[in-house]
Every structure is written in structure tokens, then in C-alpha cells.
Amino acid sequence: MIHLSALANDCVVSEHLTIVNAKVGDRDIADETIYVTAGRSDNAASSKEQATKNVGATTSDYEQPVETVRLDSFFPPGTKVLYMKVDVQGYELMVLKGAERILRENKGRIQVRFEYHEGLLRAAGTNPEDLLDYMKGLGYEIVRRGEDIDMI
């Protein structure tokens, strides 16, 4: 979808933009799959339950092979990050665990916003409070809590 959007809007992929077809998580794995809901091509998740929880399933849904990468592996040590937005259908804890070095290195500079949907978190096998406890354990504090949570 990102490639199509770039083409439709005459965007040029350059040294400032890299498109990576991968799932972000807490491990580096060469061969995993995501579940894509065909009715909403912008909606995919690690499992069928997560992907269809809010949008429903169709007979055209499918699994797609992808690589899984940790943000800590993708970005080199010392990368300065000011803002991180995570909205991954309940997989937020795994993404943030895979970014632990980045979160520690940028503590005091970075604002982190993540979706906090208890049903999706549970569908991903996460206790919702574990997500908050993880971030608090890294020294982050909630500055806004609603459908999304902001922490600094």
C-alpha cells in the first residue's frame, strides 16, 4: 500500500525514505506470516484473531509471508528518536520490547504513543497491564491516557 501511495502521489523514494515489507516485533525472524483482512487492505496483524477482532473476517482474507525485525536491530545504536507511534493490533508490547535499546538511549527526548485496546492486547496474548508495567520499568510515565497512551 505504501508503494502504491508513493506512486499515486508522485513521491520519490530517496535516501530519506526506506520502505521495508516487514513485521516489527521483539525478535528477528526471517520467515513469519501476517494475516491480512481483504476487506480492509490497511488492516493486518500477527494472527487472524487480532486482524479480524474489530473489522470481521471475509472469505478473501489471507496470510502473507514477511520478515520480523526488532527496531533495535534495524536502527543502529545512537539513533536519535523524538517520537514513536505504535498501532499494531495488540502487538504493541512485542514492538516496544524489540525497541528497548532505542527507548533507553532516547529516554528524556522521545515521546511514545501506542494504541491501548484491551481486547486486541488480550488477543495477542498480552495482559494490558504488562504493557504499562514494561514502559514504567524503563522509567516512562503516562502523560495522556485514552484510546492511545502517551508516555515520556
CNS distance restraints for C-alpha pairs under 8 A (distance, minus, plus):
assign (resid   1 and name CA) (resid   5 and name CA) 6.07 0.50 0.50
assign (resid   1 and name CA) (resid  41 and name CA) 7.80 0.50 0.50
assign (resid   1 and name CA) (resid  42 and name CA) 7.52 0.50 0.50
assign (resid   2 and name CA) (resid   6 and name CA) 6.09 0.50 0.50
assign (resid   2 and name CA) (resid  19 and name CA) 7.56 0.50 0.50
assign (resid   3 and name CA) (resid   7 and name CA) 6.29 0.50 0.50
assign (resid   3 and name CA) (resid  19 and name CA) 7.74 0.50 0.50
assign (resid   4 and name CA) (resid   8 and name CA) 6.04 0.50 0.50
assign (resid   5 and name CA) (resid   9 and name CA) 6.12 0.50 0.50
assign (resid   6 and name CA) (resid  10 and name CA) 6.09 0.50 0.50
assign (resid   6 and name CA) (resid  11 and name CA) 4.75 0.50 0.50
assign (resid   6 and name CA) (resid  12 and name CA) 7.00 0.50 0.50
assign (resid   6 and name CA) (resid  13 and name CA) 7.84 0.50 0.50
assign (resid   7 and name CA) (resid  11 and name CA) 6.08 0.50 0.50
assign (resid   7 and name CA) (resid  12 and name CA) 7.93 0.50 0.50
assign (resid  13 and name CA) (resid  17 and name CA) 5.52 0.50 0.50
assign (resid  13 and name CA) (resid  18 and name CA) 6.86 0.50 0.50
assign (resid  14 and name CA) (resid  18 and name CA) 7.35 0.50 0.50
assign (resid  21 and name CA) (resid  66 and name CA) 6.81 0.50 0.50
assign (resid  21 and name CA) (resid  67 and name CA) 7.46 0.50 0.50
assign (resid  22 and name CA) (resid  66 and name CA) 5.37 0.50 0.50
assign (resid  22 and name CA) (resid  67 and name CA) 4.91 0.50 0.50
assign (resid  22 and name CA) (resid  68 and name CA) 5.55 0.50 0.50
assign (resid  22 and name CA) (resid  69 and name CA) 6.79 0.50 0.50
assign (resid  23 and name CA) (resid  34 and name CA) 7.71 0.50 0.50
assign (resid  23 and name CA) (resid  66 and name CA) 6.55 0.50 0.50
assign (resid  23 and name CA) (resid  67 and name CA) 6.15 0.50 0.50
assign (resid  23 and name CA) (resid  68 and name CA) 4.59 0.50 0.50
assign (resid  23 and name CA) (resid  69 and name CA) 6.34 0.50 0.50
assign (resid  24 and name CA) (resid  68 and name CA) 5.48 0.50 0.50
assign (resid  24 and name CA) (resid  69 and name CA) 5.02 0.50 0.50
assign (resid  24 and name CA) (resid  70 and name CA) 5.74 0.50 0.50
assign (resid  24 and name CA) (resid  71 and name CA) 6.85 0.50 0.50
assign (resid  24 and name CA) (resid  95 and name CA) 5.79 0.50 0.50
assign (resid  24 and name CA) (resid  98 and name CA) 7.78 0.50 0.50
assign (resid  25 and name CA) (resid  68 and name CA) 6.22 0.50 0.50
assign (resid  25 and name CA) (resid  69 and name CA) 5.94 0.50 0.50
assign (resid  25 and name CA) (resid  70 and name CA) 5.30 0.50 0.50
assign (resid  25 and name CA) (resid  71 and name CA) 7.65 0.50 0.50
assign (resid  25 and name CA) (resid  91 and name CA) 7.60 0.50 0.50
assign (resid  25 and name CA) (resid  94 and name CA) 4.97 0.50 0.50
assign (resid  25 and name CA) (resid  95 and name CA) 4.26 0.50 0.50
assign (resid  25 and name CA) (resid  96 and name CA) 7.63 0.50 0.50
assign (resid  25 and name CA) (resid  97 and name CA) 7.50 0.50 0.50
assign (resid  25 and name CA) (resid  98 and name CA) 5.58 0.50 0.50
assign (resid  26 and name CA) (resid  69 and name CA) 7.42 0.50 0.50
assign (resid  26 and name CA) (resid  70 and name CA) 5.45 0.50 0.50
assign (resid  26 and name CA) (resid  94 and name CA) 4.81 0.50 0.50
assign (resid  26 and name CA) (resid  95 and name CA) 5.66 0.50 0.50
assign (resid  26 and name CA) (resid  96 and name CA) 7.42 0.50 0.50
assign (resid  26 and name CA) (resid  97 and name CA) 5.41 0.50 0.50
assign (resid  26 and name CA) (resid  98 and name CA) 3.85 0.50 0.50
assign (resid  26 and name CA) (resid  99 and name CA) 7.62 0.50 0.50
assign (resid  27 and name CA) (resid  68 and name CA) 6.80 0.50 0.50
assign (resid  27 and name CA) (resid  69 and name CA) 6.20 0.50 0.50
assign (resid  27 and name CA) (resid  70 and name CA) 5.65 0.50 0.50
assign (resid  27 and name CA) (resid  98 and name CA) 6.57 0.50 0.50
assign (resid  28 and name CA) (resid  67 and name CA) 7.70 0.50 0.50
assign (resid  28 and name CA) (resid  68 and name CA) 5.37 0.50 0.50
assign (resid  28 and name CA) (resid  69 and name CA) 4.53 0.50 0.50
assign (resid  28 and name CA) (resid  70 and name CA) 5.80 0.50 0.50
assign (resid  28 and name CA) (resid  73 and name CA) 7.76 0.50 0.50
assign (resid  29 and name CA) (resid  67 and name CA) 5.89 0.50 0.50
assign (resid  29 and name CA) (resid  68 and name CA) 4.97 0.50 0.50
assign (resid  29 and name CA) (resid  69 and name CA) 6.61 0.50 0.50
assign (resid  30 and name CA) (resid  66 and name CA) 7.43 0.50 0.50
assign (resid  30 and name CA) (resid  67 and name CA) 4.68 0.50 0.50
assign (resid  30 and name CA) (resid  68 and name CA) 6.36 0.50 0.50
assign (resid  31 and name CA) (resid  65 and name CA) 6.59 0.50 0.50
assign (resid  31 and name CA) (resid  66 and name CA) 6.08 0.50 0.50
assign (resid  31 and name CA) (resid  67 and name CA) 5.37 0.50 0.50
assign (resid  31 and name CA) (resid  68 and name CA) 7.44 0.50 0.50
assign (resid  32 and name CA) (resid  65 and name CA) 5.61 0.50 0.50
assign (resid  32 and name CA) (resid  66 and name CA) 5.39 0.50 0.50
assign (resid  32 and name CA) (resid  67 and name CA) 5.88 0.50 0.50
assign (resid  32 and name CA) (resid  68 and name CA) 6.71 0.50 0.50
assign (resid  33 and name CA) (resid  46 and name CA) 7.00 0.50 0.50
assign (resid  33 and name CA) (resid  63 and name CA) 6.13 0.50 0.50
assign (resid  33 and name CA) (resid  64 and name CA) 5.24 0.50 0.50
assign (resid  33 and name CA) (resid  65 and name CA) 4.19 0.50 0.50
assign (resid  33 and name CA) (resid  66 and name CA) 5.35 0.50 0.50
assign (resid  33 and name CA) (resid  67 and name CA) 7.76 0.50 0.50
assign (resid  34 and name CA) (resid  44 and name CA) 6.48 0.50 0.50
assign (resid  34 and name CA) (resid  45 and name CA) 5.52 0.50 0.50
assign (resid  34 and name CA) (resid  46 and name CA) 4.77 0.50 0.50
assign (resid  34 and name CA) (resid  47 and name CA) 6.47 0.50 0.50
assign (resid  34 and name CA) (resid  63 and name CA) 5.53 0.50 0.50
assign (resid  34 and name CA) (resid  64 and name CA) 5.36 0.50 0.50
assign (resid  34 and name CA) (resid  65 and name CA) 6.46 0.50 0.50
assign (resid  34 and name CA) (resid  66 and name CA) 6.87 0.50 0.50
assign (resid  35 and name CA) (resid  44 and name CA) 5.45 0.50 0.50
assign (resid  35 and name CA) (resid  45 and name CA) 5.38 0.50 0.50
assign (resid  35 and name CA) (resid  46 and name CA) 6.00 0.50 0.50
assign (resid  35 and name CA) (resid  47 and name CA) 5.59 0.50 0.50
assign (resid  35 and name CA) (resid  48 and name CA) 5.56 0.50 0.50
assign (resid  35 and name CA) (resid  51 and name CA) 6.43 0.50 0.50
assign (resid  35 and name CA) (resid  61 and name CA) 7.36 0.50 0.50
assign (resid  35 and name CA) (resid  62 and name CA) 5.84 0.50 0.50
assign (resid  35 and name CA) (resid  63 and name CA) 4.43 0.50 0.50
assign (resid  35 and name CA) (resid  64 and name CA) 6.38 0.50 0.50
assign (resid  36 and name CA) (resid  41 and name CA) 6.93 0.50 0.50
assign (resid  36 and name CA) (resid  43 and name CA) 6.25 0.50 0.50
assign (resid  36 and name CA) (resid  44 and name CA) 4.31 0.50 0.50
assign (resid  36 and name CA) (resid  45 and name CA) 6.72 0.50 0.50
assign (resid  36 and name CA) (resid  48 and name CA) 7.94 0.50 0.50
assign (resid  36 and name CA) (resid  51 and name CA) 6.80 0.50 0.50
assign (resid  36 and name CA) (resid  61 and name CA) 5.74 0.50 0.50
assign (resid  36 and name CA) (resid  62 and name CA) 5.42 0.50 0.50
assign (resid  36 and name CA) (resid  63 and name CA) 5.99 0.50 0.50
assign (resid  36 and name CA) (resid  64 and name CA) 7.13 0.50 0.50
assign (resid  37 and name CA) (resid  41 and name CA) 6.22 0.50 0.50
assign (resid  37 and name CA) (resid  43 and name CA) 5.95 0.50 0.50
assign (resid  37 and name CA) (resid  44 and name CA) 6.12 0.50 0.50
assign (resid  37 and name CA) (resid  51 and name CA) 6.53 0.50 0.50
assign (resid  37 and name CA) (resid  52 and name CA) 6.90 0.50 0.50
assign (resid  37 and name CA) (resid  57 and name CA) 6.72 0.50 0.50
assign (resid  37 and name CA) (resid  58 and name CA) 7.18 0.50 0.50
assign (resid  37 and name CA) (resid  60 and name CA) 7.44 0.50 0.50
assign (resid  37 and name CA) (resid  61 and name CA) 4.61 0.50 0.50
assign (resid  37 and name CA) (resid  62 and name CA) 6.77 0.50 0.50
assign (resid  38 and name CA) (resid  58 and name CA) 7.03 0.50 0.50
assign (resid  38 and name CA) (resid  60 and name CA) 5.51 0.50 0.50
assign (resid  38 and name CA) (resid  61 and name CA) 4.73 0.50 0.50
assign (resid  38 and name CA) (resid  62 and name CA) 7.22 0.50 0.50
assign (resid  39 and name CA) (resid  58 and name CA) 6.99 0.50 0.50
assign (resid  39 and name CA) (resid  60 and name CA) 7.69 0.50 0.50
assign (resid  39 and name CA) (resid  61 and name CA) 7.58 0.50 0.50
assign (resid  40 and name CA) (resid  55 and name CA) 7.85 0.50 0.50
assign (resid  43 and name CA) (resid  51 and name CA) 6.52 0.50 0.50
assign (resid  44 and name CA) (resid  51 and name CA) 5.36 0.50 0.50
assign (resid  44 and name CA) (resid  89 and name CA) 7.89 0.50 0.50
assign (resid  45 and name CA) (resid  50 and name CA) 5.84 0.50 0.50
assign (resid  45 and name CA) (resid  51 and name CA) 4.82 0.50 0.50
assign (resid  45 and name CA) (resid  88 and name CA) 6.83 0.50 0.50
assign (resid  45 and name CA) (resid  89 and name CA) 6.06 0.50 0.50
assign (resid  46 and name CA) (resid  50 and name CA) 6.84 0.50 0.50
assign (resid  46 and name CA) (resid  51 and name CA) 7.36 0.50 0.50
assign (resid  46 and name CA) (resid  91 and name CA) 7.57 0.50 0.50
assign (resid  46 and name CA) (resid 124 and name CA) 7.83 0.50 0.50
assign (resid  47 and name CA) (resid  51 and name CA) 6.23 0.50 0.50
assign (resid  47 and name CA) (resid 124 and name CA) 7.66 0.50 0.50
assign (resid  48 and name CA) (resid  52 and name CA) 5.97 0.50 0.50
assign (resid  49 and name CA) (resid  53 and name CA) 5.73 0.50 0.50
assign (resid  49 and name CA) (resid 123 and name CA) 6.30 0.50 0.50
assign (resid  50 and name CA) (resid  89 and name CA) 5.96 0.50 0.50
assign (resid  50 and name CA) (resid  90 and name CA) 6.87 0.50 0.50
assign (resid  50 and name CA) (resid 120 and name CA) 5.91 0.50 0.50
assign (resid  50 and name CA) (resid 123 and name CA) 5.67 0.50 0.50
assign (resid  50 and name CA) (resid 124 and name CA) 6.49 0.50 0.50
assign (resid  51 and name CA) (resid  55 and name CA) 7.51 0.50 0.50
assign (resid  51 and name CA) (resid  89 and name CA) 6.83 0.50 0.50
assign (resid  52 and name CA) (resid  56 and name CA) 4.51 0.50 0.50
assign (resid  52 and name CA) (resid  57 and name CA) 5.33 0.50 0.50
assign (resid  53 and name CA) (resid 120 and name CA) 7.07 0.50 0.50
assign (resid  57 and name CA) (resid  61 and name CA) 6.83 0.50 0.50
assign (resid  69 and name CA) (resid  73 and name CA) 6.84 0.50 0.50
assign (resid  69 and name CA) (resid  74 and name CA) 6.88 0.50 0.50
assign (resid  70 and name CA) (resid  74 and name CA) 6.36 0.50 0.50
assign (resid  70 and name CA) (resid  95 and name CA) 7.14 0.50 0.50
assign (resid  70 and name CA) (resid  98 and name CA) 4.60 0.50 0.50
assign (resid  70 and name CA) (resid  99 and name CA) 6.45 0.50 0.50
assign (resid  71 and name CA) (resid  75 and name CA) 5.95 0.50 0.50
assign (resid  71 and name CA) (resid  95 and name CA) 7.60 0.50 0.50
assign (resid  71 and name CA) (resid  98 and name CA) 5.76 0.50 0.50
assign (resid  71 and name CA) (resid  99 and name CA) 5.04 0.50 0.50
assign (resid  71 and name CA) (resid 102 and name CA) 7.73 0.50 0.50
assign (resid  72 and name CA) (resid  76 and name CA) 7.01 0.50 0.50
assign (resid  72 and name CA) (resid  77 and name CA) 7.66 0.50 0.50
assign (resid  72 and name CA) (resid  98 and name CA) 6.05 0.50 0.50
assign (resid  72 and name CA) (resid  99 and name CA) 5.00 0.50 0.50
assign (resid  72 and name CA) (resid 100 and name CA) 7.04 0.50 0.50
assign (resid  72 and name CA) (resid 101 and name CA) 6.06 0.50 0.50
assign (resid  72 and name CA) (resid 102 and name CA) 6.24 0.50 0.50
assign (resid  75 and name CA) (resid  79 and name CA) 6.45 0.50 0.50
assign (resid  77 and name CA) (resid 101 and name CA) 7.75 0.50 0.50
assign (resid  77 and name CA) (resid 102 and name CA) 7.53 0.50 0.50
assign (resid  78 and name CA) (resid 102 and name CA) 7.99 0.50 0.50
assign (resid  78 and name CA) (resid 105 and name CA) 7.03 0.50 0.50
assign (resid  79 and name CA) (resid 102 and name CA) 7.39 0.50 0.50
assign (resid  80 and name CA) (resid 106 and name CA) 6.54 0.50 0.50
assign (resid  81 and name CA) (resid 102 and name CA) 7.61 0.50 0.50
assign (resid  81 and name CA) (resid 106 and name CA) 6.32 0.50 0.50
assign (resid  81 and name CA) (resid 109 and name CA) 7.44 0.50 0.50
assign (resid  81 and name CA) (resid 110 and name CA) 5.94 0.50 0.50
assign (resid  82 and name CA) (resid 106 and name CA) 7.60 0.50 0.50
assign (resid  82 and name CA) (resid 109 and name CA) 5.85 0.50 0.50
assign (resid  82 and name CA) (resid 110 and name CA) 4.22 0.50 0.50
assign (resid  82 and name CA) (resid 111 and name CA) 6.21 0.50 0.50
assign (resid  83 and name CA) (resid 110 and name CA) 5.26 0.50 0.50
assign (resid  83 and name CA) (resid 111 and name CA) 4.88 0.50 0.50
assign (resid  83 and name CA) (resid 112 and name CA) 5.88 0.50 0.50
assign (resid  83 and name CA) (resid 113 and name CA) 7.84 0.50 0.50
assign (resid  84 and name CA) (resid 110 and name CA) 7.31 0.50 0.50
assign (resid  84 and name CA) (resid 111 and name CA) 6.42 0.50 0.50
assign (resid  84 and name CA) (resid 112 and name CA) 4.83 0.50 0.50
assign (resid  84 and name CA) (resid 113 and name CA) 6.18 0.50 0.50
assign (resid  85 and name CA) (resid 112 and name CA) 6.08 0.50 0.50
assign (resid  85 and name CA) (resid 113 and name CA) 4.80 0.50 0.50
assign (resid  85 and name CA) (resid 114 and name CA) 5.66 0.50 0.50
assign (resid  86 and name CA) (resid  92 and name CA) 6.33 0.50 0.50
assign (resid  86 and name CA) (resid  95 and name CA) 7.69 0.50 0.50
assign (resid  86 and name CA) (resid 112 and name CA) 7.92 0.50 0.50
assign (resid  86 and name CA) (resid 113 and name CA) 6.28 0.50 0.50
assign (resid  86 and name CA) (resid 114 and name CA) 4.55 0.50 0.50
assign (resid  86 and name CA) (resid 115 and name CA) 6.49 0.50 0.50
assign (resid  87 and name CA) (resid  92 and name CA) 6.78 0.50 0.50
assign (resid  87 and name CA) (resid 114 and name CA) 5.81 0.50 0.50
assign (resid  87 and name CA) (resid 115 and name CA) 5.18 0.50 0.50
assign (resid  88 and name CA) (resid  92 and name CA) 5.92 0.50 0.50
assign (resid  88 and name CA) (resid 115 and name CA) 7.65 0.50 0.50
assign (resid  89 and name CA) (resid 115 and name CA) 7.99 0.50 0.50
assign (resid  89 and name CA) (resid 120 and name CA) 5.73 0.50 0.50
assign (resid  89 and name CA) (resid 121 and name CA) 7.33 0.50 0.50
assign (resid  89 and name CA) (resid 124 and name CA) 7.98 0.50 0.50
assign (resid  90 and name CA) (resid 115 and name CA) 7.83 0.50 0.50
assign (resid  90 and name CA) (resid 116 and name CA) 7.70 0.50 0.50
assign (resid  90 and name CA) (resid 117 and name CA) 6.89 0.50 0.50
assign (resid  90 and name CA) (resid 118 and name CA) 7.85 0.50 0.50
assign (resid  90 and name CA) (resid 119 and name CA) 7.81 0.50 0.50
assign (resid  90 and name CA) (resid 120 and name CA) 4.36 0.50 0.50
assign (resid  90 and name CA) (resid 121 and name CA) 3.93 0.50 0.50
assign (resid  90 and name CA) (resid 122 and name CA) 7.22 0.50 0.50
assign (resid  90 and name CA) (resid 123 and name CA) 6.88 0.50 0.50
assign (resid  90 and name CA) (resid 124 and name CA) 5.45 0.50 0.50
assign (resid  90 and name CA) (resid 126 and name CA) 7.65 0.50 0.50
assign (resid  91 and name CA) (resid  95 and name CA) 6.51 0.50 0.50
assign (resid  91 and name CA) (resid 121 and name CA) 6.65 0.50 0.50
assign (resid  91 and name CA) (resid 124 and name CA) 5.98 0.50 0.50
assign (resid  92 and name CA) (resid  96 and name CA) 6.18 0.50 0.50
assign (resid  92 and name CA) (resid 114 and name CA) 6.90 0.50 0.50
assign (resid  92 and name CA) (resid 115 and name CA) 7.38 0.50 0.50
assign (resid  92 and name CA) (resid 121 and name CA) 7.68 0.50 0.50
assign (resid  92 and name CA) (resid 131 and name CA) 7.64 0.50 0.50
assign (resid  93 and name CA) (resid  97 and name CA) 6.05 0.50 0.50
assign (resid  93 and name CA) (resid 126 and name CA) 7.39 0.50 0.50
assign (resid  93 and name CA) (resid 130 and name CA) 7.95 0.50 0.50
assign (resid  93 and name CA) (resid 131 and name CA) 5.41 0.50 0.50
assign (resid  93 and name CA) (resid 134 and name CA) 7.91 0.50 0.50
assign (resid  94 and name CA) (resid  98 and name CA) 6.20 0.50 0.50
assign (resid  95 and name CA) (resid  99 and name CA) 6.43 0.50 0.50
assign (resid  96 and name CA) (resid 100 and name CA) 6.30 0.50 0.50
assign (resid  99 and name CA) (resid 103 and name CA) 6.11 0.50 0.50
assign (resid 100 and name CA) (resid 104 and name CA) 6.10 0.50 0.50
assign (resid 101 and name CA) (resid 105 and name CA) 5.98 0.50 0.50
assign (resid 102 and name CA) (resid 106 and name CA) 5.99 0.50 0.50
assign (resid 103 and name CA) (resid 107 and name CA) 5.87 0.50 0.50
assign (resid 103 and name CA) (resid 110 and name CA) 7.59 0.50 0.50
assign (resid 103 and name CA) (resid 138 and name CA) 7.76 0.50 0.50
assign (resid 104 and name CA) (resid 138 and name CA) 6.93 0.50 0.50
assign (resid 106 and name CA) (resid 110 and name CA) 5.60 0.50 0.50
assign (resid 107 and name CA) (resid 139 and name CA) 7.89 0.50 0.50
assign (resid 107 and name CA) (resid 140 and name CA) 7.79 0.50 0.50
assign (resid 107 and name CA) (resid 152 and name CA) 7.49 0.50 0.50
assign (resid 108 and name CA) (resid 152 and name CA) 6.79 0.50 0.50
assign (resid 109 and name CA) (resid 152 and name CA) 7.88 0.50 0.50
assign (resid 110 and name CA) (resid 152 and name CA) 6.47 0.50 0.50
assign (resid 111 and name CA) (resid 150 and name CA) 6.92 0.50 0.50
assign (resid 111 and name CA) (resid 151 and name CA) 5.92 0.50 0.50
assign (resid 111 and name CA) (resid 152 and name CA) 4.94 0.50 0.50
assign (resid 112 and name CA) (resid 150 and name CA) 5.63 0.50 0.50
assign (resid 112 and name CA) (resid 151 and name CA) 5.21 0.50 0.50
assign (resid 112 and name CA) (resid 152 and name CA) 6.39 0.50 0.50
assign (resid 113 and name CA) (resid 148 and name CA) 6.48 0.50 0.50
assign (resid 113 and name CA) (resid 149 and name CA) 5.48 0.50 0.50
assign (resid 113 and name CA) (resid 150 and name CA) 4.40 0.50 0.50
assign (resid 113 and name CA) (resid 151 and name CA) 6.43 0.50 0.50
assign (resid 114 and name CA) (resid 148 and name CA) 5.46 0.50 0.50
assign (resid 114 and name CA) (resid 149 and name CA) 5.52 0.50 0.50
assign (resid 114 and name CA) (resid 150 and name CA) 6.79 0.50 0.50
assign (resid 115 and name CA) (resid 147 and name CA) 6.29 0.50 0.50
assign (resid 115 and name CA) (resid 148 and name CA) 4.35 0.50 0.50
assign (resid 115 and name CA) (resid 149 and name CA) 6.41 0.50 0.50
assign (resid 116 and name CA) (resid 121 and name CA) 7.49 0.50 0.50
assign (resid 116 and name CA) (resid 128 and name CA) 7.65 0.50 0.50
assign (resid 116 and name CA) (resid 146 and name CA) 7.82 0.50 0.50
assign (resid 116 and name CA) (resid 147 and name CA) 5.82 0.50 0.50
assign (resid 116 and name CA) (resid 148 and name CA) 5.37 0.50 0.50
assign (resid 116 and name CA) (resid 149 and name CA) 6.44 0.50 0.50
assign (resid 117 and name CA) (resid 121 and name CA) 6.14 0.50 0.50
assign (resid 117 and name CA) (resid 147 and name CA) 6.82 0.50 0.50
assign (resid 118 and name CA) (resid 122 and name CA) 6.12 0.50 0.50
assign (resid 118 and name CA) (resid 128 and name CA) 5.79 0.50 0.50
assign (resid 119 and name CA) (resid 123 and name CA) 6.17 0.50 0.50
assign (resid 120 and name CA) (resid 124 and name CA) 6.29 0.50 0.50
assign (resid 121 and name CA) (resid 125 and name CA) 6.50 0.50 0.50
assign (resid 121 and name CA) (resid 126 and name CA) 5.11 0.50 0.50
assign (resid 121 and name CA) (resid 127 and name CA) 6.69 0.50 0.50
assign (resid 121 and name CA) (resid 128 and name CA) 5.99 0.50 0.50
assign (resid 122 and name CA) (resid 126 and name CA) 5.00 0.50 0.50
assign (resid 122 and name CA) (resid 127 and name CA) 5.94 0.50 0.50
assign (resid 122 and name CA) (resid 128 and name CA) 6.97 0.50 0.50
assign (resid 126 and name CA) (resid 130 and name CA) 6.98 0.50 0.50
assign (resid 126 and name CA) (resid 131 and name CA) 7.57 0.50 0.50
assign (resid 127 and name CA) (resid 131 and name CA) 7.19 0.50 0.50
assign (resid 128 and name CA) (resid 132 and name CA) 7.12 0.50 0.50
assign (resid 129 and name CA) (resid 133 and name CA) 6.05 0.50 0.50
assign (resid 130 and name CA) (resid 134 and name CA) 5.94 0.50 0.50
assign (resid 131 and name CA) (resid 135 and name CA) 6.54 0.50 0.50
assign (resid 132 and name CA) (resid 136 and name CA) 6.10 0.50 0.50
assign (resid 133 and name CA) (resid 137 and name CA) 5.92 0.50 0.50
assign (resid 134 and name CA) (resid 138 and name CA) 6.63 0.50 0.50
assign (resid 135 and name CA) (resid 139 and name CA) 6.67 0.50 0.50
assign (resid 135 and name CA) (resid 140 and name CA) 5.50 0.50 0.50
assign (resid 135 and name CA) (resid 141 and name CA) 7.70 0.50 0.50
assign (resid 136 and name CA) (resid 140 and name CA) 4.80 0.50 0.50
assign (resid 136 and name CA) (resid 141 and name CA) 6.11 0.50 0.50
assign (resid 140 and name CA) (resid 151 and name CA) 5.86 0.50 0.50
assign (resid 140 and name CA) (resid 152 and name CA) 5.24 0.50 0.50
assign (resid 141 and name CA) (resid 151 and name CA) 5.20 0.50 0.50
assign (resid 141 and name CA) (resid 152 and name CA) 5.55 0.50 0.50
assign (resid 142 and name CA) (resid 149 and name CA) 6.92 0.50 0.50
assign (resid 142 and name CA) (resid 150 and name CA) 5.86 0.50 0.50
assign (resid 142 and name CA) (resid 151 and name CA) 4.44 0.50 0.50
assign (resid 142 and name CA) (resid 152 and name CA) 6.78 0.50 0.50
assign (resid 143 and name CA) (resid 149 and name CA) 7.72 0.50 0.50
assign (resid 143 and name CA) (resid 150 and name CA) 5.61 0.50 0.50
assign (resid 143 and name CA) (resid 151 and name CA) 5.46 0.50 0.50
assign (resid 143 and name CA) (resid 152 and name CA) 6.91 0.50 0.50
assign (resid 144 and name CA) (resid 148 and name CA) 7.97 0.50 0.50
assign (resid 144 and name CA) (resid 149 and name CA) 5.67 0.50 0.50
assign (resid 144 and name CA) (resid 150 and name CA) 5.06 0.50 0.50
assign (resid 144 and name CA) (resid 151 and name CA) 7.15 0.50 0.50
assign (resid 145 and name CA) (resid 149 and name CA) 4.57 0.50 0.50
assign (resid 145 and name CA) (resid 150 and name CA) 6.53 0.50 0.50
